[in-house]
Amino acid sequence: MRQNGGRSPQDRSVDDLTRTDGDLAVLLGRVAEGDEAAFVPLYEAVCGAVLGVARAVLRDRAQAEEVTQEVLVEVWRTAGRYRADRGSVRTWVLTMAHRRAVDRVRSAQAAADRERRAARLESALPEFDEVTEAALAGEERERVRRCLGSLTEIQRQAVGLAYYRGLTCREVSETLAVPLGTVKTRLRDGLLRLRDCLGVSGG
């Protein structure tokens, strides 16, 4: 039986490699050197397993396919970071796939949480015109509108919840998902800015 002519794995052509763990390490080494031809068989060798890991985590084929492409792009970009003493190439790639899929789940959950908080906030805050109508009329109302508009988003939300809905600082903190200390600071700063904008003397 022919033994590849006595050549080492590094000397074998890309087409000769049989995708064993050792072969994948050789391919990855070539990819790290910018060898595009070596990336094709590496891609083909691990793509299915990466997709399987992504689907197991995400339960959605379309998202799993997106994650698979992201992982393989990352493999191309970071091939030089692979260390054989930390595991096989397959293990390295699949760990990367699992991590990225979990990150996608967490990102989606965080986005959903933000949307829920925004919905609660929208229902808790009165309409902008309702606030100003209740405060003052005519030109004074426009001054209040302009001054409220000069606040940062968190300052305006904190002032609205605390002074127009009667929430405590702790309740404002929970509604906005912002630390209590941050709410107190933003509320104080917002009231000071409103006072200065409206020309109200401190007391």
Phi and psi in degrees as a GROMACS rama.xvg file:
@    title "Ramachandran Plot"
@    xaxis  label "Phi"
@    yaxis  label "Psi"
@TYPE xy
-71.3671  136.298  ARG-2
-109.291  50.5758  GLN-3
58.2773  26.7195  ASN-4
65.2764  21.6786  GLY-5
76.0925  10.309  GLY-6
-79.3168  147.451  ARG-7
-77.5196  161.394  SER-8
-54.549  -35.5589  PRO-9
-66.4581  -24.978  GLN-10
-87.6503  -13.9163  ASP-11
-74.8062  150.416  ARG-12
-71.92  163.413  SER-13
-58.098  -39.3176  VAL-14
-67.7435  -23.8285  ASP-15
-76.3183  -24.6326  ASP-16
-68.8604  138.137  LEU-17
-105.89  10.4964  THR-18
71.8132  24.1488  ARG-19
-70.0893  171.081  THR-20
-57.3504  -38.9977  ASP-21
-65.2947  -41.244  GLY-22
-63.1036  -41.7918  ASP-23
-62.7885  -36.2645  LEU-24
-64.6106  -38.9585  ALA-25
-64.6177  -46.2244  VAL-26
-59.4931  -44.4681  LEU-27
-64.1476  -37.5444  LEU-28
-61.275  -39.5509  GLY-29
-68.4749  -38.3627  ARG-30
-61.3885  -40.8474  VAL-31
-59.8866  -25.5618  ALA-32
-90.3521  4.07837  GLU-33
90.3399  16.5752  GLY-34
-79.7731  101.836  ASP-35
-67.1835  -33.1714  GLU-36
-63.9518  -34.2352  ALA-37
-72.5169  -24.5853  ALA-38
-70.5915  -30.6984  PHE-39
-60.7337  -54.8689  VAL-40
-66.9379  -31.1467  PRO-41
-63.3003  -45.3457  LEU-42
-56.8252  -49.2864  TYR-43
-64.5637  -31.9277  GLU-44
-73.2625  -31.6924  ALA-45
-112.774  -11.9127  VAL-46
-56.9479  -47.437  CYS-47
-61.7214  -42.2715  GLY-48
-67.449  -38.7218  ALA-49
-62.7569  -44.4767  VAL-50
-61.4855  -39.4788  LEU-51
-62.4695  -43.724  GLY-52
-63.7775  -44.5967  VAL-53
-63.1176  -41.1582  ALA-54
-67.3624  -36.4081  ARG-55
-63.08  -34.6379  ALA-56
-83.8126  -44.9398  VAL-57
-89.1986  -25.1198  LEU-58
59.8617  24.0979  ARG-59
-144.678  118.894  ASP-60
-62.8257  -45.7301  ARG-61
-60.0609  -47.0231  ALA-62
-65.9812  -36.8725  GLN-63
-63.4209  -38.8594  ALA-64
-66.1626  -38.5992  GLU-65
-62.6743  -45.3239  GLU-66
-63.6668  -38.7795  VAL-67
-59.1318  -45.9008  THR-68
-64.4346  -40.517  GLN-69
-62.3788  -41.4552  GLU-70
-65.2381  -44.0279  VAL-71
-70.1122  -30.8049  LEU-72
-65.8646  -40.6639  VAL-73
-64.9498  -37.2846  GLU-74
-59.7523  -44.977  VAL-75
-60.8673  -44.158  TRP-76
-73.7217  -31.9724  ARG-77
-115.153  18.9013  THR-78
-54.1704  -34.1985  ALA-79
-67.7634  -12.5988  GLY-80
-87.7394  -9.67314  ARG-81
-64.4668  136.622  TYR-82
-125.646  117.845  ARG-83
-61.5556  -28.6589  ALA-84
-72.8085  -5.78656  ASP-85
-104.459  4.19615  ARG-86
136.57  172.425  GLY-87
-72.8952  166.817  SER-88
-60.8986  -42.3602  VAL-89
-59.4142  -44.7423  ARG-90
-61.4194  -43.3042  THR-91
-60.6192  -47.1533  TRP-92
-67.9747  -43.1266  VAL-93
-71.114  -31.7418  LEU-94
-63.5841  -41.6349  THR-95
-61.0465  -42.1969  MET-96
-64.5447  -44.0476  ALA-97
-63.5461  -43.7621  HIS-98
-62.1285  -44.5831  ARG-99
-68.0687  -36.4244  ARG-100
-65.9854  -42.1362  ALA-101
-63.7577  -40.0857  VAL-102
-60.5909  -38.2184  ASP-103
-65.1621  -40.7555  ARG-104
-62.9821  -46.1239  VAL-105
-64.3998  -39.1315  ARG-106
-63.3896  -42.5967  SER-107
-64.4891  -39.3802  ALA-108
-65.9541  -41.1768  GLN-109
-63.6667  -40.4223  ALA-110
-64.3864  -41.2072  ALA-111
-64.6993  -39.2036  ALA-112
-64.169  -41.0758  ASP-113
-63.5106  -40.1256  ARG-114
-64.375  -40.0125  GLU-115
-65.164  -41.9075  ARG-116
-63.8571  -40.3853  ARG-117
-63.921  -38.9331  ALA-118
-65.7993  -42.234  ALA-119
-64.2136  -40.8587  ARG-120
-65.1339  -42.1474  LEU-121
-62.4455  -37.5774  GLU-122
-76.413  -24.8366  SER-123
-82.9871  -35.6292  ALA-124
-81.8773  138.65  LEU-125
-72.1298  159.707  PRO-126
-59.7829  149.358  GLU-127
-56.9441  -44.3076  PHE-128
-65.2157  -34.0864  ASP-129
-64.0697  -40.5143  GLU-130
-61.9776  -50.6279  VAL-131
-70.4145  -33.8403  THR-132
-63.339  -40.3532  GLU-133
-71.1791  -25.2205  ALA-134
-83.5657  -62.7991  ALA-135
-145.125  171.718  LEU-136
-121.168  164.743  ALA-137
61.4141  -132.52  GLY-138
-65.4429  -34.6385  GLU-139
-63.6139  -37.6121  GLU-140
-61.7228  -40.5384  ARG-141
-66.0651  -34.7914  GLU-142
-64.6326  -43.3278  ARG-143
-63.3553  -43.4811  VAL-144
-57.3576  -47.5675  ARG-145
-64.3031  -41.7248  ARG-146
-69.4567  -40.6344  CYS-147
-61.905  -35.6267  LEU-148
-68.2044  -18.6092  GLY-149
-81.9695  -11.4829  SER-150
-77.5492  158.008  LEU-151
-70.6688  165.758  THR-152
-59.3765  -45.4233  GLU-153
-67.1233  -38.4838  ILE-154
-61.6816  -45.7464  GLN-155
-64.9544  -41.6396  ARG-156
-64.8122  -42.8163  GLN-157
-64.4183  -44.4008  ALA-158
-63.3591  -43.528  VAL-159
-62.1446  -44.11  GLY-160
-71.4104  -38.5504  LEU-161
-77.114  -41.0105  ALA-162
-103.251  -18.3046  TYR-163
-108.377  -16.752  TYR-164
-116.615  -8.0957  ARG-165
73.5344  22.199  GLY-166
-76.6966  147.357  LEU-167
-74.7264  166.702  THR-168
-59.0242  -39.2448  CYS-169
-65.8828  -39.9425  ARG-170
-67.0255  -37.5697  GLU-171
-62.6742  -43.0665  VAL-172
-58.5795  -44.8399  SER-173
-69.1622  -38.3153  GLU-174
-66.2286  -41.5203  THR-175
-88.6898  -7.68601  LEU-176
56.863  43.6722  ALA-177
-123.73  141.029  VAL-178
-52.6504  145.361  PRO-179
-57.2278  -44.025  LEU-180
-59.86  -38.6134  GLY-181
-65.7392  -41.1726  THR-182
-61.1931  -45.9898  VAL-183
-61.8733  -41.9877  LYS-184
-65.3369  -45.9828  THR-185
-66.6009  -35.8931  ARG-186
-66.0807  -45.4993  LEU-187
-61.7864  -47.2332  ARG-188
-63.5563  -38.3743  ASP-189
-65.384  -41.7038  GLY-190
-66.7029  -38.2099  LEU-191
-64.0294  -41.1986  LEU-192
-67.1275  -40.0132  ARG-193
-62.2537  -43.8187  LEU-194
-59.5546  -45.1851  ARG-195
-66.9801  -40.2652  ASP-196
-65.7632  -38.9272  CYS-197
-84.921  -7.66056  LEU-198
73.9097  28.3714  GLY-199
-89.1803  129.678  VAL-200
-72.926  142.666  SER-201
-68.3669  156.485  GLY-202
